[in-house]
Amino acid sequence: MKKQLISLFIMLLLLSLFNHCVIAESSEEEQINLQYYLDLYAPVFDTYQFFLQNGRESNNVNQTERGDYFFILGSTGISYLTRYTNDLGYCLIDLNSDSVPELIISSHDENSPYPNYIYDLFALNSGIPKRIVAGTNKFRYQLCSDNTILFDVPRGAMNHIVVKYALNECSLTCIEGILMLNDEPRTAGFYKFVGDRYEQDPWFSEEDIILSEEEYYQIWENYKASVVTLDLTPIIP
C-alpha cells in the first residue's frame, strides 16, 4: 500500500511538472507570435510615436520623410482628438477569425469623452498594414462583443445613422443598421435596413423595415449595450 501511494505521488508530481512545462512553452509561443505581428504593424507605431513626440506641427513633415503612413495624421483620425493624444493606446484583436489580429488605436484614458472610440483600425494585407477605418469625434466607431464594428454618425438636424459592420478580409461589410430621418417630409421616420442597403442608398425604400420610435431607440440601446471596453497598451509607455 505504501509503495502504491509513493508511485501515485511520483505520477502526480511528474504530471504537474509536465503541465507546467506545457503552459510555459505555450506562453512563450504566444509572446513570440504577438511580437511577430507587432513587428508587422511597426510602421504604424512609428508614425504615431513620431506624432506624439513631436506634436501637431509634425503634420507639416513631408510625406516622403515619414513613409506611407503619414496620412493617418490627416484630417481624420487622431488629429480631431489632439488634446487626448498622450493617452493613445493599442490592442490586437482577431476580428474576422482568420487567426491574424487587427490593430486598433484608441484612448486608454477613462476621463476622456472618447474612451472606447476606434481612432484607427488596421488589418494586414499580405503582411502589410492597411487602414480600414478612421474615426473622428463625429464619425464614431466602437467595438462590439461579437467583434462587429458599430458605426454611429449624426447627419445633422436630428437625423441619425447607425450601422453594424463586420470585417471581411480587409474591408468592412454592412450587416444591418437603423436610420432616423427628419428632414424630408416624404421619408421622415424610423427605419431598419439589412445588408448593403446603407452603402447603396440610405434613403427610404420599400425594402426598409419601418419602425416605431420606441423600436428604433430599443435597437439603438441594444447596439450600445454590446460595446466593449478596450484593453489597451499605451503606444508610448
Secondary structure by P-SEA (a helix, b strand, c coil): caaaaaaaaaaaaaaaaaaaaaaaaaaaaaaaaaaaaaaaaaaaaaaaaaaaacccccccccccccccccccccccccccccccccccbbbbbbcccccbbbbbbbbccccccccccccbbbbbcccbbbbcccccccbbbbbccccbbbbbbbccccbbbbbbbbbcccbbbbccbbbbbccccccccccccccccccccccccccbbbbcaaaaaaaaaaaaaabbbbbcccccc
